[in-house]
């Protein structure tokens, strides 16, 4: 299942998590992509760290 947020401005980072087989990957509207994780919670954590930093 894909969780999606849409950007409201060009400088704002919006992340999604995408299922790829047994893995979950965090992606951002800026083009960033996190590592493949088996746990969704870790992919969400990667996305939160990216948005904050």
N, CA and C atoms as a LAMMPS dump frame, in Angstrom:
ITEM: TIMESTEP
0
ITEM: NUMBER OF ATOMS
159
ITEM: BOX BOUNDS ff ff ff
-5.0000000000000000e+02 5.0000000000000000e+02
-5.0000000000000000e+02 5.0000000000000000e+02
-5.0000000000000000e+02 5.0000000000000000e+02
ITEM: ATOMS id mol type element x y z
1 1 1 N 0.839 -1.186 0
2 1 2 C 0 0 0
3 1 3 C 0.877 1.24 0
4 2 1 N 0.54 2.209 -0.794
5 2 2 C 1.34 3.416 -0.93
6 2 3 C 0.726 4.547 -0.118
7 3 1 N 1.577 5.22 0.653
8 3 2 C 1.155 6.392 1.412
9 3 3 C 1.7 7.594 0.661
10 4 1 N 0.851 8.583 0.386
11 4 2 C 1.294 9.664 -0.48
12 4 3 C 0.866 11.02 0.04
13 5 1 N 1.786 11.97 -0.014
14 5 2 C 1.521 13.374 0.287
15 5 3 C 1.955 14.166 -0.928
16 6 1 N 1.223 15.21 -1.273
17 6 2 C 1.545 16.002 -2.451
18 6 3 C 2.202 17.304 -2.045
19 7 1 N 3.209 17.749 -2.766
20 7 2 C 3.906 18.98 -2.405
21 7 3 C 3.015 20.21 -2.548
22 8 1 N 3.22 21.165 -1.645
23 8 2 C 2.47 22.41 -1.716
24 8 3 C 3.338 23.548 -2.22
25 9 1 N 4.646 23.341 -2.285
26 9 2 C 5.567 24.351 -2.779
27 9 3 C 6.836 23.701 -3.266
28 10 1 N 7.636 24.426 -4.064
29 10 2 C 8.834 23.827 -4.643
30 10 3 C 9.918 23.486 -3.619
31 11 1 N 9.932 24.149 -2.47
32 11 2 C 10.964 23.917 -1.474
33 11 3 C 10.568 22.877 -0.432
34 12 1 N 9.327 22.468 -0.417
35 12 2 C 8.832 21.565 0.595
36 12 3 C 9.079 20.111 0.197
37 13 1 N 9.582 19.323 1.13
38 13 2 C 9.812 17.899 0.896
39 13 3 C 8.571 17.117 1.31
40 14 1 N 8.095 16.293 0.416
41 14 2 C 6.959 15.418 0.707
42 14 3 C 7.388 13.986 0.443
43 15 1 N 7.211 13.147 1.428
44 15 2 C 7.668 11.773 1.311
45 15 3 C 6.516 10.798 1.142
46 16 1 N 6.85 9.666 0.543
47 16 2 C 5.921 8.558 0.401
48 16 3 C 6.674 7.29 0.764
49 17 1 N 5.937 6.259 1.086
50 17 2 C 6.53 4.937 1.249
51 17 3 C 5.911 4.034 0.197
52 18 1 N 6.756 3.234 -0.438
53 18 2 C 6.32 2.385 -1.539
54 18 3 C 6.737 0.951 -1.254
55 19 1 N 5.813 0.04 -1.402
56 19 2 C 6.104 -1.387 -1.239
57 19 3 C 6.737 -1.923 -2.51
58 20 1 N 7.846 -2.644 -2.367
59 20 2 C 8.505 -3.297 -3.49
60 20 3 C 8.797 -4.731 -3.075
61 21 1 N 7.853 -5.605 -3.36
62 21 2 C 8.005 -6.993 -2.924
63 21 3 C 7.974 -7.075 -1.409
64 22 1 N 9.024 -7.643 -0.827
65 22 2 C 9.112 -7.782 0.631
66 22 3 C 9.688 -6.543 1.299
67 23 1 N 10.004 -5.545 0.516
68 23 2 C 10.667 -4.36 1.044
69 23 3 C 9.783 -3.121 0.932
70 24 1 N 10.134 -2.124 1.721
71 24 2 C 9.458 -0.829 1.701
72 24 3 C 10.536 0.233 1.508
73 25 1 N 10.272 1.194 0.641
74 25 2 C 11.235 2.238 0.323
75 25 3 C 10.589 3.595 0.546
76 26 1 N 11.322 4.506 1.178
77 26 2 C 10.86 5.884 1.338
78 26 3 C 11.366 6.69 0.152
79 27 1 N 10.501 7.536 -0.393
80 27 2 C 10.863 8.42 -1.503
81 27 3 C 10.4 9.824 -1.185
82 28 1 N 11.051 10.802 -1.828
83 28 2 C 10.71 12.199 -1.595
84 28 3 C 10.456 12.904 -2.916
85 29 1 N 9.685 13.97 -2.853
86 29 2 C 9.379 14.76 -4.049
87 29 3 C 10.625 15.431 -4.627
88 30 1 N 11.703 15.549 -3.862
89 30 2 C 12.944 16.166 -4.348
90 30 3 C 13.811 15.185 -5.132
91 31 1 N 13.427 13.899 -5.153
92 31 2 C 14.196 12.898 -5.869
93 31 3 C 14.973 11.954 -4.958
94 32 1 N 15.053 12.26 -3.665
95 32 2 C 15.748 11.408 -2.712
96 32 3 C 15.044 10.069 -2.598
97 33 1 N 15.821 9.024 -2.363
98 33 2 C 15.261 7.683 -2.159
99 33 3 C 16.046 7.015 -1.047
100 34 1 N 15.339 6.482 -0.063
101 34 2 C 15.984 5.807 1.052
102 34 3 C 16.305 4.365 0.714
103 35 1 N 17.009 3.684 1.611
104 35 2 C 17.337 2.284 1.387
105 35 3 C 16.09 1.4 1.521
106 36 1 N 16.131 0.244 0.872
107 36 2 C 15.03 -0.717 0.983
108 36 3 C 15.052 -1.314 2.386
109 37 1 N 13.916 -1.354 3.018
110 37 2 C 13.793 -1.872 4.389
111 37 3 C 12.735 -2.95 4.441
112 38 1 N 12.93 -3.916 5.299
113 38 2 C 11.898 -4.942 5.496
114 38 3 C 10.784 -4.425 6.402
115 39 1 N 11.118 -3.518 7.289
116 39 2 C 10.128 -2.962 8.218
117 39 3 C 9.645 -1.606 7.72
118 40 1 N 8.33 -1.455 7.6
119 40 2 C 7.756 -0.173 7.177
120 40 3 C 8.134 0.945 8.13
121 41 1 N 8.194 0.624 9.414
122 41 2 C 8.516 1.65 10.405
123 41 3 C 9.907 2.237 10.168
124 42 1 N 10.855 1.431 9.73
125 42 2 C 12.195 1.937 9.439
126 42 3 C 12.193 2.829 8.202
127 43 1 N 11.416 2.469 7.195
128 43 2 C 11.303 3.308 6.001
129 43 3 C 10.669 4.652 6.367
130 44 1 N 9.66 4.633 7.225
131 44 2 C 9.043 5.887 7.672
132 44 3 C 10.029 6.729 8.472
133 45 1 N 10.846 6.081 9.298
134 45 2 C 11.865 6.8 10.068
135 45 3 C 12.885 7.449 9.14
136 46 1 N 13.309 6.734 8.103
137 46 2 C 14.23 7.302 7.104
138 46 3 C 13.631 8.562 6.503
139 47 1 N 12.336 8.504 6.175
140 47 2 C 11.656 9.651 5.561
141 47 3 C 11.594 10.828 6.539
142 48 1 N 11.322 10.562 7.8
143 48 2 C 11.249 11.632 8.801
144 48 3 C 12.599 12.314 8.973
145 49 1 N 13.668 11.519 8.986
146 49 2 C 15.013 12.083 9.128
147 49 3 C 15.338 12.945 7.906
148 50 1 N 14.965 12.487 6.715
149 50 2 C 15.206 13.257 5.51
150 50 3 C 14.452 14.583 5.534
151 51 1 N 13.183 14.554 5.915
152 51 2 C 12.382 15.777 5.968
153 51 3 C 12.939 16.772 6.974
154 52 1 N 13.454 16.275 8.087
155 52 2 C 13.962 17.141 9.149
156 52 3 C 15.332 17.732 8.791
157 53 1 N 16.081 17.034 7.965
158 53 2 C 17.448 17.458 7.754
159 53 3 C 17.773 18.057 6.48
